Amino acid sequence: MTNKPKEKDLTIHSKMEVLIEELVETEIPIKEALKEFEKIYIQTTSKKYNGNKTRMAKALGIHRNTLHNLCKTLNLK
């Protein structure tokens, strides 16, 4: 039995380390992992801001045009 800390006790860094260890263990290519991370991050942000691209871009710290291009690249609405 592994003594993993409770999720609420983990810092963002620790949470990412756990996920990355799983990705490395299953040999997921970094480009695929990064693409999926971006996709989920944008989708989650979209839900929070009801698809408002201006608010999403501000929250993500990127220009609205950059968000538009990223959505196009990732095949998102």
C-alpha positions as CSV (number, residue, x, y, z in Angstrom):
1,M,0.0,0.0,0.0
2,T,1.4,3.4,-1.0
3,N,1.3,6.3,1.4
4,K,0.2,9.0,-1.1
5,P,-0.8,12.3,0.5
6,K,-4.4,13.3,0.3
7,E,-5.2,15.4,-2.8
8,K,-6.1,18.5,-0.8
9,D,-2.7,18.4,0.9
10,L,-0.8,18.4,-2.5
11,T,0.6,21.6,-4.0
12,I,0.2,22.2,-7.7
13,H,3.8,21.0,-8.2
14,S,3.2,17.8,-6.3
15,K,0.0,17.1,-8.3
16,M,1.8,17.6,-11.5
17,E,4.6,15.3,-10.4
18,V,2.2,12.5,-9.7
19,L,0.6,13.0,-13.1
20,I,3.9,13.2,-14.9
21,E,5.2,10.1,-13.3
22,E,2.1,8.2,-14.6
23,L,2.6,9.7,-18.1
24,V,6.3,8.7,-18.1
25,E,5.5,5.2,-16.8
26,T,3.0,4.7,-19.7
27,E,5.4,6.3,-22.2
28,I,3.1,9.0,-23.3
29,P,5.0,11.3,-25.7
30,I,5.5,14.8,-24.3
31,K,3.9,16.5,-27.3
32,E,0.8,14.4,-26.8
33,A,0.7,15.2,-23.1
34,L,1.2,18.9,-23.6
35,K,-1.5,19.0,-26.3
36,E,-4.0,17.2,-24.0
37,F,-3.1,19.5,-21.1
38,E,-3.7,22.6,-23.1
39,K,-7.0,21.2,-24.4
40,I,-8.3,20.4,-21.0
41,Y,-7.1,23.6,-19.5
42,I,-8.9,25.7,-22.2
43,Q,-12.0,23.6,-22.0
44,T,-12.1,24.0,-18.2
45,T,-11.6,27.8,-18.6
46,S,-14.3,27.9,-21.2
47,K,-16.8,26.3,-18.7
48,K,-15.8,28.8,-16.0
49,Y,-16.3,31.8,-18.3
50,N,-19.2,30.4,-20.3
51,G,-17.2,30.5,-23.5
52,N,-16.4,34.2,-23.2
53,K,-13.1,34.3,-25.1
54,T,-12.1,37.7,-23.9
55,R,-12.4,36.7,-20.2
56,M,-10.8,33.3,-21.0
57,A,-7.8,34.9,-22.6
58,K,-7.4,37.3,-19.7
59,A,-7.6,34.4,-17.2
60,L,-5.1,32.4,-19.2
61,G,-2.7,35.3,-19.6
62,I,-2.7,35.3,-23.4
63,H,-4.0,37.6,-26.1
64,R,-7.5,36.8,-27.4
65,N,-6.1,36.2,-30.9
66,T,-3.6,33.7,-29.4
67,L,-6.5,31.9,-27.7
68,H,-8.4,31.8,-31.0
69,N,-5.4,30.3,-32.9
70,L,-4.8,27.8,-30.1
71,C,-8.4,26.7,-30.1
72,K,-8.2,26.3,-33.9
73,T,-5.0,24.2,-33.6
74,L,-6.5,22.0,-30.9
75,N,-9.8,21.6,-32.8
76,L,-11.8,23.4,-30.1
77,K,-14.8,25.7,-30.6
